[in-house]
Amino acid sequence: MAETTQMLFSHKEVVTALLKDQNIHEGIWMLSIQFGMGAANVNQSEGSTDIKPAAIITVLKIGLQRTEDLNDLSVDAALVNP
């Protein structure tokens, strides 16, 4: 059997795991991602002088944010972590 090299999770699975890790048992919580933005000049092929400006979006932090609405990014802590 091949070794597992990648595991993917849905947004709700990530929120549920974080709620359990932080021992949160009540409220509706959603996934929160803080992005950063930078810029650089990039060369798309080795040895080419065809340089273009580019935006670089980085993920700075991943967390939880309390909300009132259940949606594809949120879960009810009382149901997933009673």
N, C-alpha and C positions, 0 to 999 in steps of 0.2 A: 504494500500500500504506500502511496506517495505521501511525503511529508507535507503537512499543511503549511503554506507560506503566506497566506492572506486570509483575514477574517473580516467580513463586512457586516455592519449593523445598521438597522433602520434608525431614523431619528427617535422614534418612540423607545427603541431598545437602549439607546444611549441615555435618554432622559431617565428611564427606569433604573439603569445601572447607577447613575449619578445620585438619584434619590435614595437608593439603598445604601450607597457609600456614605452619604451625608446624614443618614438616619432621619430622613424627612418622611413624615407619615400623614400629612394633611395638606390640602390645597392643590390647585391645578398649576402645573409647572411646564414650561416649554423650553426647548433648546435655544440657547443664546450663543451666537458666535460673534466675536469682535474681530473686525478686519483692519488691516493696515494697508496703506498704499504707498508705493514707491515708483520710481521711474528709472529707466536706463536706456542707453542706446544699444541695440542688439544687431548682430550680424547673423543672418539666417543661414549662411553656408560658409564653410571653412575657406579662407583665402579670398572671399568676395569683399568688395568695397561697398556693397549695398547695405548700408547701415540705416536702421529705422529707429525712431523713438518708440518706446514701449512702456506700458503701465504694468506694474507688478503688484498683484494683490496677495497679501500674506494673511494667514490665519494667526492671530495673536493669542486669543484665548477662547476656550469653549466652556460654557457654563449653563446655569439654569436661571430662568426668569419666571417669577410668579405671574400668572395671568388669570383672567376670568373665563376664557373660552377654551373649550376642547376642540382641537383641530389636528392636523397631521403632524404637528411639531410638539404637541402637548399631551400630558397624561395626568390623571387624577392620582395623587400620591396615596390616598386612602384605599384605592383599589389595587395598585401595584405593589405597595409596601405597607400592608396593614399593621 
